[in-house]
């Protein structure tokens, strides 16, 4: 199928047609002049041939230079010589036309050149002058009494047509140049957008990797460090059974983190969640309690499921698991709590996760101001929640414990039937929350806590937020659907 002729191709075709027309008219005029040339005027004939050869040479040199500029092989500054070239070509043509009227018709290609190379007023004046030269030539070479008005009117009409076509050519040329500039700008913009998208993708992947490492491997390594210190102390006290138990905890934590790291490297994605969300959260609570008991803090962790939990997407399940991991790590490290309750609840319009501890508490606003530069885990958890349209809130007060809540509104991204989960609990003789409000244990007097050197908040509690401090709230205060 033939392609539509584009503007640059059309302009190039017009230029080639113009040059070919000039060459054809020049050859035709020279042949007619030689045929009609009277014998005995050899000197004038040599002058005519020399003039025709000079005109052809200068014109060819100009077309070659213009073609090099058009193809980008020469600097456009060389086009400043175009008016001088046009003047020489015009003078050579005028000399030939005065010697033979046959060369008068060669002027028509020149009519097209003037509006292209010169400004409109100058081009109009020059074309008018050329029409006058043609009229004089026709008058000088016409037999006596045979000069008529059409000999001048014809070239004048041709000049008008040539001017109109030339101005149309200039308009097309300017339009083509604008299109070229727009295309180059679009290509540059597209390259810049592609570079920005690559940069944004790289930064997003780096942030995702940092979140995953912080919420998985870093938390496990922190637990290993704490338990190893406790094991050293029990070993110094010659408590071999306790030391062996703590070493087993270290081994289990290291093995779990190693498996997590292998899945992470293998998939280059969020570590695979091979079990259901309630089972995964129950396992997080179990590991938290084992690690706390290994360090001798005596923290008990209870987990329960209330209502019907819908089938969630992978990122949504990851959000709740990472929220539980990060929050429980802060409880273990900073809250000085004896009990923490984790509740996963299904509502008509949302799925929520509450983590409630009976620790020393804190003032959220003050802690957020102090920890703004160091609250790495909480800030990443909040961003993770916002990316999925979830909301993270923290409520706490000194000696009143802390409540961390993650609320994920149900939307089109949640699909599949709702599956009822039975309550489950993890703890040493502790009963699970069975859908009834269970007040937190009595809050002990907060011990003296040195300045925070962790990664989530500079306080003797755990993750802080900019939410105003509010009284302690229990997750059983509402009845799920």
C-alpha positions as CSV (number, residue, x, y, z in Angstrom):
1,X,0.0,0.0,0.0
2,X,1.4,3.4,-0.9
3,X,2.3,5.7,1.9
4,X,0.9,9.2,2.1
5,X,3.4,11.8,0.9
6,X,4.8,13.7,3.9
7,X,5.7,17.4,4.0
8,X,9.5,16.9,4.0
9,X,9.3,14.6,1.0
10,X,7.0,17.0,-0.8
11,X,9.4,19.9,-0.2
12,X,12.3,17.8,-1.4
13,X,10.3,16.9,-4.5
14,X,9.6,20.5,-5.3
15,X,13.3,21.4,-5.0
16,X,14.4,18.7,-7.3
17,X,11.6,19.6,-9.8
18,X,12.8,23.2,-9.7
19,X,16.4,22.3,-10.4
20,X,15.5,19.9,-13.1
21,X,13.3,22.5,-14.8
22,X,16.1,25.0,-14.8
23,X,18.5,22.6,-16.4
24,X,15.9,21.5,-19.0
25,X,15.0,25.1,-19.9
26,X,18.7,26.0,-20.1
27,X,19.5,23.1,-22.4
28,X,16.4,23.8,-24.6
29,X,17.2,27.5,-24.9
30,X,20.9,26.7,-25.9
31,X,19.8,24.2,-28.5
32,X,17.3,26.6,-30.0
33,X,19.9,29.4,-30.0
34,X,22.5,27.2,-31.8
35,X,19.9,26.2,-34.4
36,X,18.9,29.7,-35.1
37,X,22.3,31.3,-34.8
38,X,23.3,33.1,-38.0
39,X,26.6,32.1,-39.6
40,X,29.6,34.4,-39.5
41,X,29.1,35.4,-35.8
42,X,31.6,33.0,-34.3
43,X,32.8,35.4,-31.5
44,X,29.2,36.0,-30.3
45,X,28.5,32.3,-30.4
46,X,31.6,31.6,-28.2
47,X,30.4,34.2,-25.8
48,X,27.0,32.6,-25.7
49,X,28.3,29.2,-25.1
50,X,30.7,30.5,-22.4
51,X,27.8,32.3,-20.7
52,X,25.6,29.2,-20.8
53,X,28.4,27.0,-19.3
54,X,29.1,29.6,-16.6
55,X,25.4,29.8,-15.7
56,X,25.1,26.0,-15.5
57,X,28.3,25.7,-13.4
58,X,27.2,28.4,-10.8
59,X,23.7,27.1,-10.6
60,X,25.0,23.5,-10.0
61,X,27.4,24.7,-7.4
62,X,24.6,26.4,-5.5
63,X,22.3,23.4,-5.7
64,X,25.1,21.1,-4.3
65,X,25.7,23.5,-1.4
66,X,22.0,23.7,-0.6
67,X,21.7,19.9,-0.7
68,X,24.5,19.5,1.8
69,X,22.9,22.0,4.1
70,X,19.5,20.2,3.8
71,X,21.1,16.9,4.6
72,X,23.0,18.3,7.6
73,X,26.4,17.8,6.1
74,X,27.3,21.5,6.0
75,X,26.7,24.4,8.4
76,X,23.7,26.5,7.7
77,X,25.9,29.6,8.0
78,X,27.0,28.9,4.5
79,X,23.5,29.9,3.3
80,X,24.4,33.5,4.0
81,X,26.1,33.4,0.6
82,X,22.8,32.5,-1.2
83,X,21.8,36.1,-2.1
84,X,25.3,36.6,-3.7
85,X,24.9,33.3,-5.6
86,X,21.4,34.3,-6.8
87,X,22.7,37.7,-8.0
88,X,25.5,36.1,-10.1
89,X,23.1,33.6,-11.6
90,X,20.6,36.4,-12.4
91,X,23.3,38.5,-14.1
92,X,24.5,35.5,-16.2
93,X,20.9,34.8,-17.2
94,X,20.4,38.5,-18.2
95,X,23.5,38.5,-20.4
96,X,22.3,35.4,-22.2
97,X,18.7,36.7,-22.5
98,X,20.0,39.9,-24.1
99,X,21.9,37.8,-26.7
100,X,19.1,35.4,-27.5
101,X,15.4,35.7,-26.7
102,X,15.3,31.9,-26.3
103,X,16.9,32.2,-22.8
104,X,14.0,34.4,-21.6
105,X,12.0,31.3,-20.5
106,X,14.9,30.2,-18.2
107,X,13.7,33.0,-15.8
108,X,10.7,31.0,-14.6
109,X,12.7,28.8,-12.2
110,X,14.4,32.0,-10.9
111,X,11.0,33.4,-10.1
112,X,10.6,30.6,-7.5
113,X,14.1,31.2,-5.9
114,X,13.7,34.9,-5.1
115,X,10.8,34.6,-2.6
116,X,12.6,31.6,-0.9
117,X,16.0,33.2,-0.5
118,X,15.1,36.9,0.0
119,X,12.7,38.8,2.1
120,X,9.2,39.4,0.6
121,X,9.7,43.1,-0.3
122,X,13.1,42.6,-1.9
123,X,11.9,39.4,-3.7
124,X,8.9,41.2,-5.1
125,X,11.0,44.1,-6.4
126,X,13.5,41.7,-8.0
127,X,10.8,39.6,-9.7
128,X,9.3,42.8,-11.1
129,X,12.7,43.7,-12.4
130,X,13.1,40.3,-14.0
131,X,9.7,40.6,-15.7
132,X,10.9,44.0,-17.1
133,X,14.2,42.3,-18.4
134,X,12.1,39.7,-20.1
135,X,9.9,42.4,-21.7
136,X,13.0,44.3,-23.0
137,X,14.5,41.1,-24.3
138,X,11.3,40.2,-26.2
139,X,11.1,43.7,-27.6
140,X,14.8,43.8,-28.8
141,X,14.6,40.4,-30.5
142,X,11.1,40.6,-32.0
143,X,10.8,41.4,-35.7
144,X,9.8,44.9,-36.5
145,X,6.1,45.4,-35.7
146,X,5.6,41.9,-34.2
147,X,6.0,42.9,-30.5
148,X,2.7,42.3,-28.7
149,X,1.4,42.7,-25.1
150,X,1.1,39.0,-24.5
151,X,4.9,38.8,-24.7
152,X,5.0,40.7,-21.4
153,X,1.7,39.6,-19.9
154,X,2.7,35.9,-20.2
155,X,5.9,36.2,-18.1
156,X,4.1,38.5,-15.7
157,X,1.4,35.9,-15.0
158,X,4.1,33.2,-14.6
159,X,5.9,35.5,-12.1
160,X,2.6,35.9,-10.1
161,X,2.1,32.1,-10.1
162,X,5.7,31.5,-9.1
163,X,5.4,34.0,-6.2
164,X,2.3,32.3,-4.9
165,X,3.8,28.9,-5.1
166,X,7.0,30.1,-3.5
167,X,5.2,31.6,-0.5
168,X,3.3,28.4,-0.2
169,X,6.6,26.5,-0.2
170,X,8.0,28.8,2.5
171,X,4.9,28.2,4.6
172,X,5.2,24.5,4.2
173,X,8.9,24.7,5.0
174,X,8.3,26.7,8.3
175,X,5.6,24.2,9.2
176,X,7.9,21.3,8.6
177,X,10.6,23.0,10.7
178,X,8.1,23.5,13.6
179,X,7.1,19.9,13.3
180,X,10.7,18.8,13.5
181,X,11.3,20.9,16.6
182,X,8.1,19.6,18.2
183,X,9.1,16.0,17.4
184,X,12.6,16.6,18.9
185,X,11.1,18.1,22.0
186,X,8.7,15.2,22.3
187,X,11.5,12.7,21.9
188,X,13.5,14.6,24.5
189,X,10.6,14.7,26.9
190,X,9.9,11.0,26.4
191,X,13.5,10.2,27.1
192,X,13.4,12.4,30.2
193,X,10.1,10.7,31.4
194,X,11.6,7.3,30.8
195,X,14.7,8.3,32.8
196,X,12.5,9.6,35.6
197,X,10.3,6.5,35.5
198,X,13.4,4.3,35.8
199,X,14.7,6.4,38.6
200,X,11.3,6.4,40.4
201,X,11.1,2.6,39.9
202,X,14.6,2.1,41.3
203,X,13.8,4.3,44.3
204,X,10.5,2.5,44.8
205,X,12.2,-0.9,44.7
206,X,14.9,0.3,47.1
207,X,12.3,1.5,49.5
208,X,10.4,-1.8,49.2
209,X,13.5,-3.8,49.8
210,X,14.4,-1.6,52.8
211,X,10.9,-2.2,54.3
212,X,11.1,-5.9,53.8
213,X,14.6,-6.2,55.3
214,X,13.6,-4.0,58.2
215,X,10.4,-5.9,58.9
216,X,11.9,-9.4,58.5
217,X,15.6,-9.9,58.8
218,X,16.4,-6.8,61.0
219,X,13.7,-7.8,63.5
220,X,15.1,-11.4,63.6
221,X,18.6,-10.2,64.1
222,X,17.5,-7.9,66.9
223,X,15.9,-10.8,68.6
224,X,19.0,-12.9,68.2
225,X,21.1,-10.1,69.7
226,X,18.8,-9.8,72.7
227,X,18.6,-13.6,73.3
228,X,22.3,-14.0,72.9
229,X,23.0,-11.5,75.6
230,X,20.6,-13.2,77.9
231,X,22.3,-16.6,77.1
232,X,25.7,-15.1,77.9
233,X,24.3,-14.0,81.3
234,X,22.8,-17.4,82.1
235,X,26.0,-19.1,81.0
236,X,28.0,-16.8,83.4
237,X,25.5,-17.8,86.1
238,X,26.1,-21.5,85.3
239,X,22.4,-22.0,84.3
240,X,23.0,-24.6,81.6
241,X,19.4,-25.5,81.0
242,X,18.3,-21.9,80.6
243,X,21.3,-21.3,78.3
244,X,20.5,-24.3,76.2
245,X,16.9,-23.1,75.8
246,X,18.0,-19.7,74.8
247,X,20.5,-21.1,72.3
248,X,17.7,-23.1,70.8
249,X,15.7,-20.0,70.5
250,X,18.6,-18.3,68.7
251,X,18.9,-21.3,66.4
252,X,15.2,-21.3,65.6
253,X,15.1,-17.5,64.9
254,X,18.2,-17.7,62.7
255,X,16.8,-20.6,60.7
256,X,13.5,-18.8,60.2
257,X,15.3,-15.7,59.0
258,X,17.5,-17.7,56.8
259,X,14.4,-19.3,55.1
260,X,12.9,-15.9,54.8
261,X,16.1,-14.5,53.2
262,X,16.2,-17.4,50.7
263,X,12.6,-16.9,49.6
264,X,13.3,-13.1,49.4
265,X,16.4,-13.6,47.1
266,X,14.7,-16.3,45.1
267,X,11.6,-14.4,44.3
268,X,13.0,-10.8,44.4
269,X,9.6,-9.9,45.8
270,X,7.8,-9.8,49.1
271,X,8.7,-13.0,50.9
272,X,6.1,-15.7,50.1
273,X,3.3,-16.2,52.6
274,X,2.7,-19.9,52.4
275,X,0.0,-20.0,55.2
276,X,-3.2,-18.2,56.0
277,X,-3.2,-14.8,57.5
278,X,-4.4,-15.9,61.0
279,X,-1.9,-18.7,61.0
280,X,0.9,-16.4,60.1
281,X,0.0,-13.9,62.7
282,X,-0.3,-16.7,65.3
283,X,3.2,-17.8,64.4
284,X,4.4,-14.2,64.8
285,X,2.9,-14.1,68.3
286,X,4.4,-17.4,69.2
287,X,7.9,-16.4,68.1
288,X,7.6,-13.1,69.9
289,X,6.6,-14.8,73.2
290,X,9.4,-17.4,72.8
291,X,12.0,-14.6,72.2
292,X,10.7,-12.6,75.2
293,X,10.8,-15.6,77.5
294,X,14.3,-16.4,76.3
295,X,15.5,-12.9,77.4
296,X,13.7,-13.3,80.7
297,X,11.2,-10.5,80.2
298,X,8.2,-12.8,80.8
299,X,6.0,-11.2,78.1
300,X,3.0,-13.2,77.0
301,X,1.4,-12.7,73.6
302,X,-2.2,-13.6,72.9
303,X,-3.7,-13.7,69.4
304,X,-7.4,-14.0,68.4
305,X,-9.5,-13.7,65.3
306,X,-12.9,-12.1,65.5
307,X,-15.6,-12.2,62.8
308,X,-15.1,-13.5,59.2
309,X,-11.9,-12.6,57.5
310,X,-12.2,-12.2,53.7
311,X,-9.6,-13.5,51.2
312,X,-7.0,-10.7,50.9
313,X,-4.5,-10.0,48.2
314,X,-0.8,-10.8,48.8
315,X,0.2,-7.2,49.5
316,X,-2.7,-6.8,51.9
317,X,-1.8,-9.9,53.9
318,X,1.8,-8.7,53.9
319,X,0.7,-5.4,55.4
320,X,-0.9,-7.0,58.4
321,X,2.0,-9.5,59.0
322,X,4.6,-6.7,58.7
323,X,2.6,-4.5,61.0
324,X,2.4,-7.2,63.6
325,X,6.1,-8.0,63.3
326,X,7.2,-4.4,63.6
327,X,4.8,-3.5,66.4
328,X,5.6,-6.6,68.5
329,X,9.3,-6.0,68.0
330,X,8.9,-2.5,69.5
331,X,6.8,-3.9,72.4
332,X,9.6,-6.4,73.2
333,X,12.3,-3.9,73.0
334,X,10.8,-0.7,74.5
335,X,7.4,-1.1,76.1
336,X,8.4,-3.1,79.3
337,X,5.1,-4.8,78.9
338,X,4.0,-8.1,80.6
339,X,1.2,-8.8,78.2
340,X,0.3,-8.0,74.6
341,X,-2.9,-8.9,72.7
342,X,-3.1,-9.1,68.9
343,X,-6.6,-9.1,67.4
344,X,-7.5,-9.6,63.7
345,X,-11.1,-8.6,63.1
346,X,-13.4,-8.7,60.1
347,X,-16.0,-6.0,59.7
348,X,-18.6,-5.2,57.1
349,X,-16.5,-2.5,55.6
350,X,-12.9,-3.2,56.7
351,X,-10.4,-5.6,58.2
352,X,-8.5,-4.4,61.2
353,X,-5.5,-5.4,63.3
354,X,-5.1,-4.2,66.9
355,X,-2.0,-4.7,68.9
356,X,-2.6,-3.7,72.6
357,X,0.1,-3.8,75.3
358,X,0.1,-2.9,79.0
359,X,3.5,-1.2,78.8
360,X,4.7,2.1,80.1
361,X,3.0,4.1,77.3
362,X,4.1,7.5,76.1
363,X,2.9,10.8,74.7
364,X,2.5,10.2,70.9
365,X,3.0,13.8,69.8
366,X,6.1,14.4,71.9
367,X,7.6,11.1,70.9
368,X,6.9,11.8,67.2
369,X,8.7,15.1,67.4
370,X,11.7,13.5,69.1
371,X,11.9,10.6,66.8
372,X,11.0,12.2,63.5
373,X,14.5,11.6,62.2
374,X,14.8,8.0,63.6
375,X,11.4,6.5,63.3
376,X,12.4,4.3,60.4
377,X,10.1,1.3,61.0
378,X,6.9,3.3,61.8
379,X,7.3,5.7,58.9
380,X,7.8,2.8,56.4
381,X,4.9,1.0,58.0
382,X,2.7,4.1,57.6
383,X,3.7,4.5,53.9
384,X,3.1,0.8,53.3
385,X,-0.4,1.2,54.7
386,X,-1.1,4.4,52.7
387,X,-0.1,2.6,49.5
388,X,-2.9,0.1,50.0
389,X,-5.4,2.7,51.2
390,X,-5.1,1.5,54.8
391,X,-4.9,3.7,57.9
392,X,-2.4,3.4,60.8
393,X,-3.2,5.0,64.1
394,X,-1.4,4.9,67.5
395,X,-3.1,5.7,70.8
396,X,-1.2,5.8,74.1
397,X,-0.6,7.7,77.3
398,X,2.0,7.3,80.0
399,X,1.4,4.3,82.2
400,X,-1.7,3.5,80.1
401,X,-0.3,1.1,77.6
402,X,-0.4,1.5,73.8
403,X,-2.8,0.6,71.1
404,X,-1.7,0.3,67.4
405,X,-4.5,-0.1,64.9
406,X,-4.3,-0.9,61.2
407,X,-7.6,-0.5,59.3
408,X,-7.9,-1.7,55.7
409,X,-11.2,-0.7,54.1
410,X,-12.8,-3.4,52.0
411,X,-12.8,-2.5,48.3
412,X,-12.8,-4.1,44.9
413,X,-9.3,-5.4,45.6
414,X,-10.7,-7.7,48.2
415,X,-12.2,-10.7,46.5
416,X,-13.4,-14.2,47.4
417,X,-15.7,-15.6,50.0
418,X,-15.4,-14.8,53.7
419,X,-14.0,-17.6,55.8
420,X,-14.8,-17.8,59.5
421,X,-11.7,-18.4,61.7
422,X,-11.9,-19.7,65.2
423,X,-10.2,-17.7,67.9
424,X,-6.7,-18.9,68.6
425,X,-4.3,-17.9,71.4
426,X,-0.6,-18.2,72.1
427,X,0.7,-18.0,75.6
428,X,1.6,-19.8,78.7
429,X,-1.8,-20.6,80.3
430,X,-3.3,-17.4,78.9
431,X,-6.8,-17.5,77.5
432,X,-7.5,-16.0,74.1
433,X,-9.9,-13.1,73.5
434,X,-13.2,-14.8,72.7
435,X,-15.0,-11.8,71.2
436,X,-15.7,-10.3,74.7
437,X,-14.0,-7.1,75.9
438,X,-10.9,-8.1,77.9
439,X,-9.3,-5.3,79.8
440,X,-5.5,-5.2,79.8
441,X,-3.7,-6.4,82.9
442,X,-2.8,-3.9,85.5
443,X,-0.1,-1.6,84.4
444,X,3.0,-1.8,86.5
445,X,5.0,1.2,87.5
446,X,7.2,2.2,84.6
447,X,10.8,1.4,85.3
448,X,13.5,3.9,84.6
449,X,14.4,3.5,80.9
450,X,17.5,5.0,79.4
451,X,17.4,7.0,76.1
452,X,16.1,5.1,73.2
453,X,18.7,3.7,70.8
454,X,16.3,1.7,68.6
455,X,14.9,2.4,65.2
456,X,11.2,3.3,65.7
457,X,10.8,6.0,68.4
458,X,12.8,7.7,71.1
459,X,10.7,6.7,74.0
460,X,10.1,4.0,76.7
461,X,7.2,2.6,74.7
462,X,7.0,1.6,71.1
463,X,6.0,3.0,67.7
464,X,4.8,6.6,68.0
465,X,2.5,8.5,65.6
466,X,1.4,12.1,65.3
467,X,-2.1,11.1,66.5
468,X,-3.1,12.9,69.7
469,X,-2.8,11.0,72.9
470,X,-6.0,9.2,73.9
471,X,-7.1,6.8,76.6
472,X,-6.3,3.2,76.3
473,X,-8.7,1.3,74.0
474,X,-9.4,-2.4,73.9
475,X,-10.0,-4.1,70.6
476,X,-13.0,-6.0,71.9
477,X,-15.0,-2.8,72.4
478,X,-16.7,-3.4,69.0
479,X,-18.5,-6.4,67.8
480,X,-17.3,-7.5,64.3
481,X,-19.8,-8.4,61.7
